[in-house]
Amino acid sequence: MQFLQKSHIPKAIQIIQVIEFFTEYFAKLPQKRIYQNFLILEILKLFLKLRKWHLIDKYGLMISENNKFREADHREDSAVNLFQEKWGGLQKDPPIVDIKLAKEQLKKVNEPMLEFNQGQYDTIGDKQVSIIKTLPIPNSLKKRDYDSQLNILRVQIGEILYLLRPLVYCSCILKFGTRSYSPYLISLSIDILRFLIQFKIQIFRKSQKEELRLRAKDAIICYVLRDPFYSQILKQKCLNKVLGLLVKEENILHRLVIGLLDLRSSKCLLL
C-alpha cells in the first residue's frame, strides 16, 4: 500500500491534524461531537504512528520531524558506515612491548616519540593516545547500553504510553466532560509515569536527548494551556488581572494577547 510507505506517513499525520483543526473551528459541532470526531482521528493517527515506529524508528525512541538533530544523526551514520568500509580492518590499539618503559619515556618528554608512536599515536596535552580514539566514532559502549534488554523495555513502555495517552484523554473527556478535572489529571498521571520511565533510559544520540527535551517542553505548555486549568485558573485569576493592571479590557492589546493564547489553547493542539 503506497499510502503507508515511510515518506508518506509524516504527511498523512499532518493532514489528520489539519482535519482536527477544521473540525473544531469550522464544523460548528457540539463539544461532545467534536471529541467523538477527535477520538476517531486519533485512532487513525495512532495507526500511522505505529507504522512509523515500526518502519522508521525500529521500535526505539520515536524521533519527531521537528527534531533539529534528526538529519545530523543520518549524516553521522553515513560517515560511520563509510569509515568502517574503508578503515574497519585497522587494529585500534596495537600492543606496547614495554609499557613501563614507554611511561617513563612519556614523563621525560612532551614531543611525540617515533619509537613509541610508530605513526599510530598522537600527543594530546601531555599524553599520547591512539589516533583511532580521536576520530568521531559513536561510543559503542553507550550504544550497547541503549540496546540492552532492560533499556529497550523502558523505551517501548514509555512510547506505548506516549501513543495511547491522546486516546485515553479523548475517552475521558467523553465520559467526564470538558469541565471536569478528571481527564486533565488522568492525562497528567500518564505523562508523569512516562517521564519517570523514559528519563532513566540510556541514550547515545543527540536526537534522542533533544526528543526527550522537546516532549517535556510540549507537555508543560499543554498542561498550562489545557482546560479546565487554563480557563478557570490561568485566564480568569491570573491573565485577566495582570493585563487589567496594564491595559483596559477593551484595549486592542488586551484582546490580542488573550486571543493568541485562546488560539494556542485550541483543543486540537492539546490532545
Disulfide bonds with the S-S distance in Angstrom:
none
